[in-house]
Amino acid sequence: MTTDRKRSRFPRLRWAVRHPLDVLERSGFSPPTVAGILLFAASVVTWLTYTYFTHLS
């Protein structure tokens, strides 16, 4: 067996990590739902950053 093990392992997972928006759309999420998910994720990161800098500074 001469194939490269790293190259052949988990090709779909590697693609999904590189293209998260395409994965959400392929899973049946509409563009407004994807926008809502991104907005929620951004607000959580913003809140965590604010909390970190206000309470731990």
Rosetta silent file (secondary structure, phi, psi, omega in degrees, C-alpha in Angstrom):
SEQUENCE: MTTDRKRSRFPRLRWAVRHPLDVLERSGFSPPTVAGILLFAASVVTWLTYTYFTHLS
SCORE:     score description
SCORE:     0.000 S_00000001
   1 L     0.000  113.423 -175.247    0.000    0.000    0.000 S_00000001
   2 L  -107.698    6.338 -179.569    1.773    3.130   -1.198 S_00000001
   3 L   -75.079  150.664  179.011   -0.912    5.750   -0.590 S_00000001
   4 L   -75.474  121.981 -175.883   -0.210    8.537    1.827 S_00000001
   5 H   -65.145  -41.434 -179.088   -2.160    7.833    5.047 S_00000001
   6 H   -65.014  -36.223 -176.658   -2.561   11.474    6.037 S_00000001
   7 H   -70.738  -33.517 -173.458   -3.872   12.422    2.625 S_00000001
   8 H   -94.065   -3.737 -176.974   -6.511    9.695    2.481 S_00000001
   9 L   -91.456  130.442  173.675   -7.909   10.018    6.019 S_00000001
  10 L    53.971   54.040 -178.895  -11.136   11.923    6.599 S_00000001
  11 H   -65.802  -35.540  179.460  -11.399   13.798    3.294 S_00000001
  12 H   -69.497  -37.837  178.626  -14.997   14.876    3.965 S_00000001
  13 H   -65.608  -42.391  178.394  -14.146   16.145    7.429 S_00000001
  14 H   -62.871  -39.749  178.476  -11.223   18.169    6.089 S_00000001
  15 H   -65.492  -41.155 -178.843  -13.500   19.644    3.400 S_00000001
  16 H   -64.803  -36.875  178.587  -16.166   20.479    5.996 S_00000001
  17 H   -68.384  -35.436 -178.848  -13.656   22.294    8.188 S_00000001
  18 H   -79.275  -22.464 -176.030  -12.458   24.335    5.221 S_00000001
  19 L  -132.026   66.458 -175.510  -15.974   25.164    3.941 S_00000001
  20 H   -65.640  -34.220  179.985  -18.333   25.567    6.921 S_00000001
  21 H   -68.117  -38.684  177.184  -20.869   27.760    5.083 S_00000001
  22 H   -64.616  -35.921  178.865  -21.215   25.241    2.268 S_00000001
  23 H   -64.173  -43.769  179.142  -21.792   22.495    4.837 S_00000001
  24 H   -63.442  -42.305  179.545  -24.637   24.475    6.434 S_00000001
  25 H   -67.285  -38.714  178.152  -26.253   25.146    3.059 S_00000001
  26 H   -67.873  -25.543 -179.619  -25.908   21.496    2.000 S_00000001
  27 L   -81.371   -0.928  175.576  -27.516   20.470    5.290 S_00000001
  28 L   101.997    6.217  177.915  -30.671   22.356    4.355 S_00000001
  29 L   -80.351  135.018  178.415  -30.163   25.634    6.182 S_00000001
  30 L   -79.588  162.194  179.350  -31.436   28.669    4.289 S_00000001
  31 H   -55.328  -40.271  176.398  -29.259   31.783    3.902 S_00000001
  32 H   -64.233  -34.295  177.605  -31.180   33.715    6.624 S_00000001
  33 H   -68.152  -41.231  176.843  -30.667   30.817    9.036 S_00000001
  34 H   -62.051  -41.584  177.735  -26.953   30.715    8.217 S_00000001
  35 H   -62.704  -39.453  177.580  -26.810   34.489    8.815 S_00000001
  36 H   -64.858  -40.881  177.963  -28.533   33.997   12.175 S_00000001
  37 H   -62.986  -44.376  179.156  -26.063   31.288   13.180 S_00000001
  38 H   -65.649  -39.549  177.889  -23.130   33.534   12.229 S_00000001
  39 H   -63.998  -42.370  177.903  -24.652   36.503   14.082 S_00000001
  40 H   -63.370  -45.338  179.555  -25.150   34.390   17.195 S_00000001
  41 H   -62.294  -41.180  178.967  -21.585   33.052   17.041 S_00000001
  42 H   -65.875  -38.322  179.747  -20.206   36.573   16.586 S_00000001
  43 H   -68.977  -35.994  177.178  -22.235   37.880   19.525 S_00000001
  44 H   -65.548  -44.429  178.768  -20.988   35.070   21.777 S_00000001
  45 H   -63.792  -40.949  178.034  -17.368   35.767   20.829 S_00000001
  46 H   -63.029  -44.359  179.911  -17.917   39.504   21.391 S_00000001
  47 H   -64.097  -42.854  178.324  -19.500   38.897   24.794 S_00000001
  48 H   -63.724  -39.505  177.825  -16.695   36.565   25.855 S_00000001
  49 H   -64.815  -45.468  178.416  -14.085   39.104   24.739 S_00000001
  50 H   -60.261  -46.305 -179.896  -15.847   41.914   26.615 S_00000001
  51 H   -62.381  -41.927  179.699  -16.139   39.772   29.747 S_00000001
  52 H   -61.406  -48.435 -175.351  -12.485   38.775   29.571 S_00000001
  53 H   -75.221  -28.143  179.474  -11.211   42.332   29.223 S_00000001
  54 H   -82.605  -36.004 -174.718  -13.531   43.902   31.821 S_00000001
  55 H   -96.595  -22.815 -176.523  -13.203   41.324   34.578 S_00000001
  56 L  -109.231    4.080  179.712   -9.681   40.041   34.128 S_00000001
  57 L   -88.263    0.000    0.000   -7.869   43.281   33.297 S_00000001
